Amino acid sequence: MRSIPLGTTAVSPALPKHNCYSSSGISLHRRIRHSSLFLLSPTISTSHTPSFRSGGACNASQIAELFPAVSPEIVVREARLEDCWEVAETHCSSFFPGYSFPLDVVLRVDRLMALVMGFSIPAGCQRTCLVAVIGSSVDETICIGSEDFKIGAFDAKISLNKGYVAGILTVDTVADFLPRKGPLRQRRTGIAYISNVAVRENFRRKGIAKRLIWKAEALAKNWGCRAIGLHCDLNNVGATKLYKDQDFRCIKIPEGASWPTPKISPDTKFNFMMKLLNNTQALEKFR
Ligand SMILES: CC(=O)SCCNC(=O)CCNC(=O)[C@H](O)C(C)(C)COP(=O)(O)OP(=O)(O)OC[C@H]1O[C@@H](n2cnc3c(N)ncnc32)[C@H](O)[C@@H]1OP(=O)(O)O
């Protein structure tokens, strides 16, 4: 496929509606533990009318879609094994909204495989996938498994109070999209990179992406990064506003500069946006 969302290149659907990319997937082998949870209490309205995907009883995701106000608490945390299908679903439904059966299923399975099988990342780098979950407990004591054991991109940990993934974001320090420096073309350090930001359509404009970004910034700061960057499709007005409002600024790239860009489509033009993390104002919102 021409985009490289969540890593694998096994399926080749047409272009996504918006840019989605990852420096080398969404896997998270080396991560620091960052246990703080961010709560969001949105004033959720039910302007949408989602349909049941199957007859009979509702499952957790159907309840969350139909009655988001029933479980309005949103927790932003690192992705766990229990989230893998919904992470793939959130990603595909946001970046490939036009796909129908059977391609949509193939695409989700493809993403799932990428997530579960994981990807290697360079030594010394960090990568993590964050999820915004609705209707789960903040109480982490009712989890089975261990955070220290990974299955692909996920903590091998399952909560007894599973929530519903409404939004995702990947953050890493791989720096694939930054020019190398020095005669040995060394990887840059100290700059985190955000990708794969997606919120399910029914849960948009409730501050979920903003919360995911805040958490990513807090993680990056914890990793010792001094700045955080991302690529945003020039035509993605909503996302551009989201990042500008969060104090990301477009970095002017000199004409002809050898600056790596996501391999989505030769026609897609990006803004490279950055934010310094030395201003702790945004991070303090979480403490
Ligand atoms: C680095 C990357 O990954 S770029 C790719 C971004 N992802 C996508 O384009 C996938 C499809 N889109 C989405 O998943 C979502 O619309 C996102 C991720 C862009 C935004 O997620 P949301 O949870 O809706 O954003 P959130 O509610 O936090 O918005 C915060 C602010 O950003 C701005 N914003 C967000 N979406 C829009 C929009 N569609 N139009 C205009 N402004 C917007 C607004 O200022 C908003 O504040 P407001 O609602 O008080 O006006």
The ligand as an SDF file (V2000), in Angstrom:
LIG
                    3D

 51 53  0  0  0  0  0  0  0  0999 V2000
    0.1190   13.3660   12.8890 C   0  0  0  0  0  0  0  0  0  0  0  0
   -1.1550   12.7050   12.3060 C   0  0  0  0  0  0  0  0  0  0  0  0
   -1.4210   11.5610   12.5940 O   0  0  0  0  0  0  0  0  0  0  0  0
   -2.1670   13.6440   11.3230 S   0  0  0  0  0  0  0  0  0  0  0  0
   -3.6100   12.6660   11.0330 C   0  0  0  0  0  0  0  0  0  0  0  0
   -4.7940   13.1570   11.8150 C   0  0  0  0  0  0  0  0  0  0  0  0
   -5.8340   12.1420   11.7460 N   0  0  0  0  0  0  0  0  0  0  0  0
   -6.8540   12.1680   10.8370 C   0  0  0  0  0  0  0  0  0  0  0  0
   -6.9610   13.0350   10.0020 O   0  0  0  0  0  0  0  0  0  0  0  0
   -7.8170   10.9840   10.8980 C   0  0  0  0  0  0  0  0  0  0  0  0
   -9.2660   11.4450   10.7910 C   0  0  0  0  0  0  0  0  0  0  0  0
   -9.5590   12.4880   11.7810 N   0  0  0  0  0  0  0  0  0  0  0  0
   -9.6540   12.2400   13.1160 C   0  0  0  0  0  0  0  0  0  0  0  0
   -9.4250   11.1190   13.5740 O   0  0  0  0  0  0  0  0  0  0  0  0
  -10.0180   13.3970   14.0240 C   0  0  0  0  0  0  0  0  0  0  0  0
  -10.8610   14.2910   13.3470 O   0  0  0  0  0  0  0  0  0  0  0  0
   -8.7800   14.2000   14.5540 C   0  0  0  0  0  0  0  0  0  0  0  0
   -7.7470   13.2330   15.1320 C   0  0  0  0  0  0  0  0  0  0  0  0
   -8.1360   15.0130   13.4490 C   0  0  0  0  0  0  0  0  0  0  0  0
   -9.2810   15.1510   15.6620 C   0  0  0  0  0  0  0  0  0  0  0  0
   -9.7690   14.3840   16.7480 O   0  0  0  0  0  0  0  0  0  0  0  0
  -10.7980   15.0190   17.8020 P   0  0  0  0  0  0  0  0  0  0  0  0
  -10.8330   14.1550   19.0090 O   0  0  0  0  0  0  0  0  0  0  0  0
  -12.0800   15.2920   17.1310 O   0  0  0  0  0  0  0  0  0  0  0  0
  -10.1040   16.4010   18.1520 O   0  0  0  0  0  0  0  0  0  0  0  0
  -10.3870   17.2840   19.4500 P   0  0  0  0  0  0  0  0  0  0  0  0
  -11.8080   17.1220   19.8640 O   0  0  0  0  0  0  0  0  0  0  0  0
   -9.3540   17.0020   20.4630 O   0  0  0  0  0  0  0  0  0  0  0  0
  -10.1960   18.7270   18.8370 O   0  0  0  0  0  0  0  0  0  0  0  0
   -9.5170   19.7410   19.5170 C   0  0  0  0  0  0  0  0  0  0  0  0
   -9.5340   20.9890   18.6470 C   0  0  0  0  0  0  0  0  0  0  0  0
   -8.9080   20.7230   17.3830 O   0  0  0  0  0  0  0  0  0  0  0  0
   -9.6200   21.4350   16.3480 C   0  0  0  0  0  0  0  0  0  0  0  0
  -10.2870   20.4870   15.4590 N   0  0  0  0  0  0  0  0  0  0  0  0
  -10.3490   19.1440   15.5710 C   0  0  0  0  0  0  0  0  0  0  0  0
  -11.0070   18.6080   14.5350 N   0  0  0  0  0  0  0  0  0  0  0  0
  -11.4000   19.6370   13.7440 C   0  0  0  0  0  0  0  0  0  0  0  0
  -12.1080   19.7190   12.5200 C   0  0  0  0  0  0  0  0  0  0  0  0
  -12.5650   18.6390   11.8840 N   0  0  0  0  0  0  0  0  0  0  0  0
  -12.3010   20.9510   11.9950 N   0  0  0  0  0  0  0  0  0  0  0  0
  -11.8560   22.0600   12.5930 C   0  0  0  0  0  0  0  0  0  0  0  0
  -11.1610   22.0430   13.7810 N   0  0  0  0  0  0  0  0  0  0  0  0
  -10.9320   20.8460   14.3320 C   0  0  0  0  0  0  0  0  0  0  0  0
  -10.6550   22.2870   17.0590 C   0  0  0  0  0  0  0  0  0  0  0  0
  -10.0470   23.5200   17.3890 O   0  0  0  0  0  0  0  0  0  0  0  0
  -10.9200   21.4650   18.3040 C   0  0  0  0  0  0  0  0  0  0  0  0
  -11.4320   22.2370   19.3710 O   0  0  0  0  0  0  0  0  0  0  0  0
  -13.0250   22.5440   19.4400 P   0  0  0  0  0  0  0  0  0  0  0  0
  -13.7310   21.2400   19.2170 O   0  0  0  0  0  0  0  0  0  0  0  0
  -13.1780   23.0790   20.8300 O   0  0  0  0  0  0  0  0  0  0  0  0
  -13.2970   23.5450   18.3530 O   0  0  0  0  0  0  0  0  0  0  0  0
  1  2  1  0
  2  3  2  0
  2  4  1  0
  4  5  1  0
  5  6  1  0
  6  7  1  0
  7  8  1  0
  8  9  2  0
  8 10  1  0
 10 11  1  0
 11 12  1  0
 12 13  1  0
 13 14  2  0
 13 15  1  0
 15 16  1  0
 15 17  1  0
 17 18  1  0
 17 19  1  0
 17 20  1  0
 20 21  1  0
 21 22  1  0
 22 23  2  0
 22 24  1  0
 22 25  1  0
 25 26  1  0
 26 27  2  0
 26 28  1  0
 26 29  1  0
 29 30  1  0
 30 31  1  0
 31 32  1  0
 31 46  1  0
 32 33  1  0
 33 34  1  0
 33 44  1  0
 34 35  1  0
 34 43  1  0
 35 36  2  0
 36 37  1  0
 37 38  1  0
 37 43  2  0
 38 39  1  0
 38 40  2  0
 40 41  1  0
 41 42  2  0
 42 43  1  0
 44 45  1  0
 44 46  1  0
 46 47  1  0
 47 48  1  0
 48 49  2  0
 48 50  1  0
 48 51  1  0
M  END
$$$$
